[in-house]
Amino acid sequence: MAHAPPLNIYAVGAMSSVLVIYAWLKSPIKYKWAAENRISPKADLAWRNSAQKWLDNN
């Protein structure tokens, strides 16, 4: 029965970096900050209009 060749340290590093990148791409955590910073277009327009009205009055 044949055995596998010994693993090279560079091969292990490459495989682990690919695994880390894949896990980061699939992670839902990276979308958490983006979801908190999103604002609806209607709310954004209302905020801009009220800010413009405040600037006109002051």
PDB file of N, H, CA, C and O in Angstrom:
ATOM      1  N   MET A   1       0.841  -1.174   0.000  1.00  0.00           N
ATOM      2  CA  MET A   1       0.000   0.000   0.000  1.00  0.00           C
ATOM      3  C   MET A   1       0.895   1.249   0.000  1.00  0.00           C
ATOM      4  O   MET A   1       1.795   1.384   0.829  1.00  0.00           O
ATOM      5  N   ALA A   2       0.629   2.145  -0.935  1.00  0.00           N
ATOM      6  H   ALA A   2      -0.102   2.035  -1.608  1.00  0.00           H
ATOM      7  CA  ALA A   2       1.450   3.350  -1.069  1.00  0.00           C
ATOM      8  C   ALA A   2       1.008   4.409  -0.066  1.00  0.00           C
ATOM      9  O   ALA A   2      -0.170   4.534   0.266  1.00  0.00           O
ATOM     10  N   HIS A   3       1.982   5.152   0.397  1.00  0.00           N
ATOM     11  H   HIS A   3       2.940   5.051   0.127  1.00  0.00           H
ATOM     12  CA  HIS A   3       1.652   6.229   1.326  1.00  0.00           C
ATOM     13  C   HIS A   3       1.812   7.579   0.623  1.00  0.00           C
ATOM     14  O   HIS A   3       2.495   7.681  -0.397  1.00  0.00           O
ATOM     15  N   ALA A   4       1.177   8.608   1.178  1.00  0.00           N
ATOM     16  H   ALA A   4       0.622   8.525   2.006  1.00  0.00           H
ATOM     17  CA  ALA A   4       1.211   9.943   0.580  1.00  0.00           C
ATOM     18  C   ALA A   4       2.594  10.557   0.761  1.00  0.00           C
ATOM     19  O   ALA A   4       3.276  10.265   1.744  1.00  0.00           O
ATOM     20  N   PRO A   5       3.012  11.396  -0.166  1.00  0.00           N
ATOM     21  CA  PRO A   5       4.305  12.071  -0.017  1.00  0.00           C
ATOM     22  C   PRO A   5       4.252  13.056   1.156  1.00  0.00           C
ATOM     23  O   PRO A   5       3.172  13.521   1.521  1.00  0.00           O
ATOM     24  N   PRO A   6       5.391  13.374   1.741  1.00  0.00           N
ATOM     25  CA  PRO A   6       5.388  14.318   2.862  1.00  0.00           C
ATOM     26  C   PRO A   6       4.921  15.704   2.408  1.00  0.00           C
ATOM     27  O   PRO A   6       5.207  16.133   1.291  1.00  0.00           O
ATOM     28  N   LEU A   7       4.206  16.385   3.283  1.00  0.00           N
ATOM     29  H   LEU A   7       3.973  16.036   4.191  1.00  0.00           H
ATOM     30  CA  LEU A   7       3.676  17.701   2.935  1.00  0.00           C
ATOM     31  C   LEU A   7       4.764  18.766   3.054  1.00  0.00           C
ATOM     32  O   LEU A   7       5.510  18.816   4.032  1.00  0.00           O
ATOM     33  N   ASN A   8       4.828  19.587   2.065  1.00  0.00           N
ATOM     34  H   ASN A   8       4.222  19.547   1.271  1.00  0.00           H
ATOM     35  CA  ASN A   8       5.758  20.707   2.042  1.00  0.00           C
ATOM     36  C   ASN A   8       5.150  21.862   2.845  1.00  0.00           C
ATOM     37  O   ASN A   8       3.936  22.059   2.814  1.00  0.00           O
ATOM     38  N   ILE A   9       5.970  22.616   3.555  1.00  0.00           N
ATOM     39  H   ILE A   9       6.957  22.456   3.581  1.00  0.00           H
ATOM     40  CA  ILE A   9       5.473  23.731   4.367  1.00  0.00           C
ATOM     41  C   ILE A   9       4.819  24.792   3.490  1.00  0.00           C
ATOM     42  O   ILE A   9       3.860  25.435   3.918  1.00  0.00           O
ATOM     43  N   TYR A  10       5.314  24.986   2.276  1.00  0.00           N
ATOM     44  H   TYR A  10       6.093  24.464   1.928  1.00  0.00           H
ATOM     45  CA  TYR A  10       4.716  25.960   1.366  1.00  0.00           C
ATOM     46  C   TYR A  10       3.354  25.482   0.869  1.00  0.00           C
ATOM     47  O   TYR A  10       2.439  26.284   0.681  1.00  0.00           O
ATOM     48  N   ALA A  11       3.224  24.177   0.659  1.00  0.00           N
ATOM     49  H   ALA A  11       3.968  23.526   0.812  1.00  0.00           H
ATOM     50  CA  ALA A  11       1.939  23.635   0.234  1.00  0.00           C
ATOM     51  C   ALA A  11       0.902  23.780   1.344  1.00  0.00           C
ATOM     52  O   ALA A  11      -0.252  24.116   1.081  1.00  0.00           O
ATOM     53  N   VAL A  12       1.312  23.527   2.577  1.00  0.00           N
ATOM     54  H   VAL A  12       2.250  23.254   2.791  1.00  0.00           H
ATOM     55  CA  VAL A  12       0.404  23.681   3.714  1.00  0.00           C
ATOM     56  C   VAL A  12      -0.008  25.145   3.852  1.00  0.00           C
ATOM     57  O   VAL A  12      -1.178  25.432   4.106  1.00  0.00           O
ATOM     58  N   GLY A  13       0.919  26.057   3.692  1.00  0.00           N
ATOM     59  H   GLY A  13       1.869  25.824   3.485  1.00  0.00           H
ATOM     60  CA  GLY A  13       0.606  27.485   3.764  1.00  0.00           C
ATOM     61  C   GLY A  13      -0.348  27.924   2.670  1.00  0.00           C
ATOM     62  O   GLY A  13      -1.266  28.706   2.916  1.00  0.00           O
ATOM     63  N   ALA A  14      -0.133  27.424   1.469  1.00  0.00           N
ATOM     64  H   ALA A  14       0.613  26.788   1.270  1.00  0.00           H
ATOM     65  CA  ALA A  14      -1.016  27.777   0.361  1.00  0.00           C
ATOM     66  C   ALA A  14      -2.420  27.237   0.589  1.00  0.00           C
ATOM     67  O   ALA A  14      -3.405  27.937   0.354  1.00  0.00           O
ATOM     68  N   MET A  15      -2.510  25.998   1.044  1.00  0.00           N
ATOM     69  H   MET A  15      -1.710  25.430   1.235  1.00  0.00           H
ATOM     70  CA  MET A  15      -3.829  25.407   1.293  1.00  0.00           C
ATOM     71  C   MET A  15      -4.561  26.136   2.410  1.00  0.00           C
ATOM     72  O   MET A  15      -5.766  26.369   2.317  1.00  0.00           O
ATOM     73  N   SER A  16      -3.839  26.498   3.465  1.00  0.00           N
ATOM     74  H   SER A  16      -2.860  26.309   3.541  1.00  0.00           H
ATOM     75  CA  SER A  16      -4.497  27.178   4.576  1.00  0.00           C
ATOM     76  C   SER A  16      -4.912  28.594   4.184  1.00  0.00           C
ATOM     77  O   SER A  16      -5.958  29.070   4.624  1.00  0.00           O
ATOM     78  N   SER A  17      -4.110  29.272   3.364  1.00  0.00           N
ATOM     79  H   SER A  17      -3.260  28.885   3.006  1.00  0.00           H
ATOM     80  CA  SER A  17      -4.501  30.617   2.942  1.00  0.00           C
ATOM     81  C   SER A  17      -5.727  30.567   2.039  1.00  0.00           C
ATOM     82  O   SER A  17      -6.589  31.442   2.122  1.00  0.00           O
ATOM     83  N   VAL A  18      -5.815  29.563   1.185  1.00  0.00           N
ATOM     84  H   VAL A  18      -5.115  28.852   1.118  1.00  0.00           H
ATOM     85  CA  VAL A  18      -7.004  29.397   0.347  1.00  0.00           C
ATOM     86  C   VAL A  18      -8.223  29.129   1.224  1.00  0.00           C
ATOM     87  O   VAL A  18      -9.302  29.661   0.965  1.00  0.00           O
ATOM     88  N   LEU A  19      -8.060  28.317   2.248  1.00  0.00           N
ATOM     89  H   LEU A  19      -7.183  27.885   2.459  1.00  0.00           H
ATOM     90  CA  LEU A  19      -9.167  28.020   3.157  1.00  0.00           C
ATOM     91  C   LEU A  19      -9.616  29.272   3.911  1.00  0.00           C
ATOM     92  O   LEU A  19     -10.814  29.501   4.080  1.00  0.00           O
ATOM     93  N   VAL A  20      -8.665  30.073   4.358  1.00  0.00           N
ATOM     94  H   VAL A  20      -7.693  29.887   4.221  1.00  0.00           H
ATOM     95  CA  VAL A  20      -9.009  31.301   5.087  1.00  0.00           C
ATOM     96  C   VAL A  20      -9.735  32.283   4.170  1.00  0.00           C
ATOM     97  O   VAL A  20     -10.727  32.888   4.576  1.00  0.00           O
ATOM     98  N   ILE A  21      -9.254  32.444   2.950  1.00  0.00           N
ATOM     99  H   ILE A  21      -8.448  31.952   2.621  1.00  0.00           H
ATOM    100  CA  ILE A  21      -9.904  33.359   2.003  1.00  0.00           C
ATOM    101  C   ILE A  21     -11.306  32.868   1.670  1.00  0.00           C
ATOM    102  O   ILE A  21     -12.237  33.671   1.599  1.00  0.00           O
ATOM    103  N   TYR A  22     -11.473  31.574   1.466  1.00  0.00           N
ATOM    104  H   TYR A  22     -10.717  30.922   1.524  1.00  0.00           H
ATOM    105  CA  TYR A  22     -12.789  31.021   1.166  1.00  0.00           C
ATOM    106  C   TYR A  22     -13.745  31.237   2.331  1.00  0.00           C
ATOM    107  O   TYR A  22     -14.900  31.611   2.125  1.00  0.00           O
ATOM    108  N   ALA A  23     -13.277  31.006   3.544  1.00  0.00           N
ATOM    109  H   ALA A  23     -12.339  30.702   3.712  1.00  0.00           H
ATOM    110  CA  ALA A  23     -14.129  31.192   4.725  1.00  0.00           C
ATOM    111  C   ALA A  23     -14.507  32.663   4.881  1.00  0.00           C
ATOM    112  O   ALA A  23     -15.634  32.970   5.269  1.00  0.00           O
ATOM    113  N   TRP A  24     -13.581  33.579   4.584  1.00  0.00           N
ATOM    114  H   TRP A  24     -12.665  33.331   4.269  1.00  0.00           H
ATOM    115  CA  TRP A  24     -13.885  35.007   4.689  1.00  0.00           C
ATOM    116  C   TRP A  24     -14.915  35.421   3.648  1.00  0.00           C
ATOM    117  O   TRP A  24     -15.802  36.226   3.932  1.00  0.00           O
ATOM    118  N   LEU A  25     -14.798  34.867   2.431  1.00  0.00           N
ATOM    119  H   LEU A  25     -14.078  34.213   2.200  1.00  0.00           H
ATOM    120  CA  LEU A  25     -15.752  35.213   1.383  1.00  0.00           C
ATOM    121  C   LEU A  25     -17.150  34.702   1.697  1.00  0.00           C
ATOM    122  O   LEU A  25     -18.139  35.349   1.352  1.00  0.00           O
ATOM    123  N   LYS A  26     -17.242  33.555   2.345  1.00  0.00           N
ATOM    124  H   LYS A  26     -16.439  33.029   2.625  1.00  0.00           H
ATOM    125  CA  LYS A  26     -18.539  32.971   2.664  1.00  0.00           C
ATOM    126  C   LYS A  26     -19.114  33.483   3.977  1.00  0.00           C
ATOM    127  O   LYS A  26     -20.255  33.166   4.312  1.00  0.00           O
ATOM    128  N   SER A  27     -18.358  34.255   4.714  1.00  0.00           N
ATOM    129  H   SER A  27     -17.430  34.512   4.442  1.00  0.00           H
ATOM    130  CA  SER A  27     -18.778  34.688   6.047  1.00  0.00           C
ATOM    131  C   SER A  27     -19.861  35.758   5.973  1.00  0.00           C
ATOM    132  O   SER A  27     -19.726  36.716   5.211  1.00  0.00           O
ATOM    133  N   PRO A  28     -20.933  35.614   6.751  1.00  0.00           N
ATOM    134  CA  PRO A  28     -21.966  36.661   6.776  1.00  0.00           C
ATOM    135  C   PRO A  28     -21.564  37.856   7.635  1.00  0.00           C
ATOM    136  O   PRO A  28     -22.248  38.879   7.624  1.00  0.00           O
ATOM    137  N   ILE A  29     -20.458  37.740   8.383  1.00  0.00           N
ATOM    138  H   ILE A  29     -19.903  36.909   8.392  1.00  0.00           H
ATOM    139  CA  ILE A  29     -20.050  38.819   9.280  1.00  0.00           C
ATOM    140  C   ILE A  29     -19.642  40.059   8.491  1.00  0.00           C
ATOM    141  O   ILE A  29     -19.839  41.180   8.961  1.00  0.00           O
ATOM    142  N   LYS A  30     -19.074  39.875   7.294  1.00  0.00           N
ATOM    143  H   LYS A  30     -18.914  38.965   6.912  1.00  0.00           H
ATOM    144  CA  LYS A  30     -18.601  41.030   6.533  1.00  0.00           C
ATOM    145  C   LYS A  30     -19.749  41.911   6.062  1.00  0.00           C
ATOM    146  O   LYS A  30     -19.534  43.083   5.753  1.00  0.00           O
ATOM    147  N   TYR A  31     -20.978  41.368   6.001  1.00  0.00           N
ATOM    148  H   TYR A  31     -21.153  40.416   6.252  1.00  0.00           H
ATOM    149  CA  TYR A  31     -22.124  42.163   5.583  1.00  0.00           C
ATOM    150  C   TYR A  31     -22.773  42.893   6.749  1.00  0.00           C
ATOM    151  O   TYR A  31     -23.658  43.722   6.535  1.00  0.00           O
ATOM    152  N   LYS A  32     -22.355  42.607   7.975  1.00  0.00           N
ATOM    153  H   LYS A  32     -21.636  41.934   8.149  1.00  0.00           H
ATOM    154  CA  LYS A  32     -23.005  43.188   9.145  1.00  0.00           C
ATOM    155  C   LYS A  32     -22.822  44.700   9.187  1.00  0.00           C
ATOM    156  O   LYS A  32     -23.789  45.428   9.416  1.00  0.00           O
ATOM    157  N   TRP A  33     -21.610  45.185   8.972  1.00  0.00           N
ATOM    158  H   TRP A  33     -20.825  44.594   8.785  1.00  0.00           H
ATOM    159  CA  TRP A  33     -21.378  46.632   9.031  1.00  0.00           C
ATOM    160  C   TRP A  33     -22.066  47.349   7.888  1.00  0.00           C
ATOM    161  O   TRP A  33     -22.529  48.477   8.055  1.00  0.00           O
ATOM    162  N   ALA A  34     -22.142  46.704   6.715  1.00  0.00           N
ATOM    163  H   ALA A  34     -21.766  45.787   6.580  1.00  0.00           H
ATOM    164  CA  ALA A  34     -22.782  47.340   5.569  1.00  0.00           C
ATOM    165  C   ALA A  34     -24.287  47.466   5.790  1.00  0.00           C
ATOM    166  O   ALA A  34     -24.890  48.460   5.385  1.00  0.00           O
ATOM    167  N   ALA A  35     -24.894  46.473   6.424  1.00  0.00           N
ATOM    168  H   ALA A  35     -24.405  45.666   6.753  1.00  0.00           H
ATOM    169  CA  ALA A  35     -26.329  46.525   6.677  1.00  0.00           C
ATOM    170  C   ALA A  35     -26.665  47.619   7.685  1.00  0.00           C
ATOM    171  O   ALA A  35     -27.726  48.237   7.593  1.00  0.00           O
ATOM    172  N   GLU A  36     -25.785  47.864   8.636  1.00  0.00           N
ATOM    173  H   GLU A  36     -24.924  47.362   8.711  1.00  0.00           H
ATOM    174  CA  GLU A  36     -26.047  48.901   9.628  1.00  0.00           C
ATOM    175  C   GLU A  36     -25.921  50.291   9.028  1.00  0.00           C
ATOM    176  O   GLU A  36     -26.577  51.222   9.495  1.00  0.00           O
ATOM    177  N   ASN A  37     -25.100  50.451   8.014  1.00  0.00           N
ATOM    178  H   ASN A  37     -24.566  49.695   7.635  1.00  0.00           H
ATOM    179  CA  ASN A  37     -24.873  51.766   7.427  1.00  0.00           C
ATOM    180  C   ASN A  37     -25.839  52.093   6.296  1.00  0.00           C
ATOM    181  O   ASN A  37     -25.844  53.220   5.800  1.00  0.00           O
ATOM    182  N   ARG A  38     -26.649  51.139   5.884  1.00  0.00           N
ATOM    183  H   ARG A  38     -26.645  50.224   6.287  1.00  0.00           H
ATOM    184  CA  ARG A  38     -27.576  51.396   4.792  1.00  0.00           C
ATOM    185  C   ARG A  38     -28.743  52.235   5.278  1.00  0.00           C
ATOM    186  O   ARG A  38     -29.214  52.080   6.404  1.00  0.00           O
ATOM    187  N   ILE A  39     -29.203  53.128   4.406  1.00  0.00           N
ATOM    188  H   ILE A  39     -28.820  53.254   3.491  1.00  0.00           H
ATOM    189  CA  ILE A  39     -30.379  53.939   4.696  1.00  0.00           C
ATOM    190  C   ILE A  39     -31.254  53.881   3.452  1.00  0.00           C
ATOM    191  O   ILE A  39     -30.752  53.837   2.329  1.00  0.00           O
ATOM    192  N   SER A  40     -32.550  53.883   3.659  1.00  0.00           N
ATOM    193  H   SER A  40     -32.958  53.919   4.571  1.00  0.00           H
ATOM    194  CA  SER A  40     -33.446  53.780   2.511  1.00  0.00           C
ATOM    195  C   SER A  40     -33.397  55.075   1.700  1.00  0.00           C
ATOM    196  O   SER A  40     -33.148  56.144   2.259  1.00  0.00           O
ATOM    197  N   PRO A  41     -33.630  54.990   0.402  1.00  0.00           N
ATOM    198  CA  PRO A  41     -33.592  56.207  -0.423  1.00  0.00           C
ATOM    199  C   PRO A  41     -34.635  57.238   0.011  1.00  0.00           C
ATOM    200  O   PRO A  41     -34.391  58.443  -0.054  1.00  0.00           O
ATOM    201  N   LYS A  42     -35.799  56.757   0.453  1.00  0.00           N
ATOM    202  H   LYS A  42     -35.997  55.778   0.506  1.00  0.00           H
ATOM    203  CA  LYS A  42     -36.843  57.684   0.890  1.00  0.00           C
ATOM    204  C   LYS A  42     -36.409  58.439   2.147  1.00  0.00           C
ATOM    205  O   LYS A  42     -36.628  59.645   2.258  1.00  0.00           O
ATOM    206  N   ALA A  43     -35.799  57.731   3.086  1.00  0.00           N
ATOM    207  H   ALA A  43     -35.622  56.751   2.996  1.00  0.00           H
ATOM    208  CA  ALA A  43     -35.322  58.380   4.305  1.00  0.00           C
ATOM    209  C   ALA A  43     -34.166  59.326   3.992  1.00  0.00           C
ATOM    210  O   ALA A  43     -34.051  60.388   4.602  1.00  0.00           O
ATOM    211  N   ASP A  44     -33.319  58.950   3.055  1.00  0.00           N
ATOM    212  H   ASP A  44     -33.412  58.087   2.559  1.00  0.00           H
ATOM    213  CA  ASP A  44     -32.203  59.813   2.669  1.00  0.00           C
ATOM    214  C   ASP A  44     -32.713  61.100   2.034  1.00  0.00           C
ATOM    215  O   ASP A  44     -32.204  62.184   2.320  1.00  0.00           O
ATOM    216  N   LEU A  45     -33.726  60.978   1.165  1.00  0.00           N
ATOM    217  H   LEU A  45     -34.139  60.097   0.933  1.00  0.00           H
ATOM    218  CA  LEU A  45     -34.294  62.156   0.523  1.00  0.00           C
ATOM    219  C   LEU A  45     -34.962  63.068   1.548  1.00  0.00           C
ATOM    220  O   LEU A  45     -34.822  64.289   1.479  1.00  0.00           O
ATOM    221  N   ALA A  46     -35.685  62.481   2.497  1.00  0.00           N
ATOM    222  H   ALA A  46     -35.798  61.489   2.553  1.00  0.00           H
ATOM    223  CA  ALA A  46     -36.328  63.286   3.539  1.00  0.00           C
ATOM    224  C   ALA A  46     -35.277  64.007   4.377  1.00  0.00           C
ATOM    225  O   ALA A  46     -35.458  65.173   4.728  1.00  0.00           O
ATOM    226  N   TRP A  47     -34.186  63.327   4.697  1.00  0.00           N
ATOM    227  H   TRP A  47     -34.039  62.380   4.411  1.00  0.00           H
ATOM    228  CA  TRP A  47     -33.122  63.958   5.485  1.00  0.00           C
ATOM    229  C   TRP A  47     -32.489  65.107   4.713  1.00  0.00           C
ATOM    230  O   TRP A  47     -32.236  66.175   5.270  1.00  0.00           O
ATOM    231  N   ARG A  48     -32.235  64.881   3.425  1.00  0.00           N
ATOM    232  H   ARG A  48     -32.440  64.013   2.972  1.00  0.00           H
ATOM    233  CA  ARG A  48     -31.630  65.938   2.605  1.00  0.00           C
ATOM    234  C   ARG A  48     -32.562  67.145   2.482  1.00  0.00           C
ATOM    235  O   ARG A  48     -32.119  68.292   2.548  1.00  0.00           O
ATOM    236  N   ASN A  49     -33.862  66.872   2.300  1.00  0.00           N
ATOM    237  H   ASN A  49     -34.221  65.941   2.246  1.00  0.00           H
ATOM    238  CA  ASN A  49     -34.817  67.976   2.180  1.00  0.00           C
ATOM    239  C   ASN A  49     -34.912  68.768   3.474  1.00  0.00           C
ATOM    240  O   ASN A  49     -34.956  69.998   3.448  1.00  0.00           O
ATOM    241  N   SER A  50     -34.943  68.076   4.600  1.00  0.00           N
ATOM    242  H   SER A  50     -34.907  67.077   4.621  1.00  0.00           H
ATOM    243  CA  SER A  50     -35.025  68.787   5.877  1.00  0.00           C
ATOM    244  C   SER A  50     -33.732  69.553   6.153  1.00  0.00           C
ATOM    245  O   SER A  50     -33.770  70.642   6.725  1.00  0.00           O
ATOM    246  N   ALA A  51     -32.598  69.000   5.756  1.00  0.00           N
ATOM    247  H   ALA A  51     -32.566  68.116   5.291  1.00  0.00           H
ATOM    248  CA  ALA A  51     -31.331  69.710   5.932  1.00  0.00           C
ATOM    249  C   ALA A  51     -31.289  70.959   5.060  1.00  0.00           C
ATOM    250  O   ALA A  51     -30.808  72.006   5.495  1.00  0.00           O
ATOM    251  N   GLN A  52     -31.788  70.855   3.839  1.00  0.00           N
ATOM    252  H   GLN A  52     -32.179  70.005   3.486  1.00  0.00           H
ATOM    253  CA  GLN A  52     -31.816  72.018   2.953  1.00  0.00           C
ATOM    254  C   GLN A  52     -32.764  73.082   3.493  1.00  0.00           C
ATOM    255  O   GLN A  52     -32.463  74.274   3.440  1.00  0.00           O
ATOM    256  N   LYS A  53     -33.907  72.646   4.012  1.00  0.00           N
ATOM    257  H   LYS A  53     -34.151  71.678   4.055  1.00  0.00           H
ATOM    258  CA  LYS A  53     -34.857  73.588   4.597  1.00  0.00           C
ATOM    259  C   LYS A  53     -34.240  74.302   5.796  1.00  0.00           C
ATOM    260  O   LYS A  53     -34.436  75.503   5.978  1.00  0.00           O
ATOM    261  N   TRP A  54     -33.497  73.560   6.611  1.00  0.00           N
ATOM    262  H   TRP A  54     -33.338  72.584   6.464  1.00  0.00           H
ATOM    263  CA  TRP A  54     -32.839  74.162   7.774  1.00  0.00           C
ATOM    264  C   TRP A  54     -31.791  75.180   7.330  1.00  0.00           C
ATOM    265  O   TRP A  54     -31.660  76.252   7.920  1.00  0.00           O
ATOM    266  N   LEU A  55     -31.037  74.821   6.264  1.00  0.00           N
ATOM    267  H   LEU A  55     -31.144  73.950   5.785  1.00  0.00           H
ATOM    268  CA  LEU A  55     -30.030  75.757   5.756  1.00  0.00           C
ATOM    269  C   LEU A  55     -30.673  77.023   5.192  1.00  0.00           C
ATOM    270  O   LEU A  55     -30.144  78.123   5.354  1.00  0.00           O
ATOM    271  N   ASP A  56     -31.817  76.857   4.532  1.00  0.00           N
ATOM    272  H   ASP A  56     -32.247  75.964   4.401  1.00  0.00           H
ATOM    273  CA  ASP A  56     -32.501  78.030   3.978  1.00  0.00           C
ATOM    274  C   ASP A  56     -33.026  78.939   5.080  1.00  0.00           C
ATOM    275  O   ASP A  56     -32.988  80.162   4.942  1.00  0.00           O
ATOM    276  N   ASN A  57     -33.512  78.361   6.165  1.00  0.00           N
ATOM    277  H   ASN A  57     -33.543  77.368   6.277  1.00  0.00           H
ATOM    278  CA  ASN A  57     -34.083  79.149   7.263  1.00  0.00           C
ATOM    279  C   ASN A  57     -33.015  79.762   8.151  1.00  0.00           C
ATOM    280  O   ASN A  57     -33.265  80.783   8.791  1.00  0.00           O
ATOM    281  N   ASN A  58     -31.849  79.175   8.208  1.00  0.00           N
ATOM    282  H   ASN A  58     -31.645  78.345   7.688  1.00  0.00           H
ATOM    283  CA  ASN A  58     -30.809  79.694   9.100  1.00  0.00           C
ATOM    284  C   ASN A  58     -29.725  80.292   8.267  1.00  0.00           C
ATOM    285  O   ASN A  58     -28.738  80.795   8.806  1.00  0.00           O
TER     286      ASN A  58
END
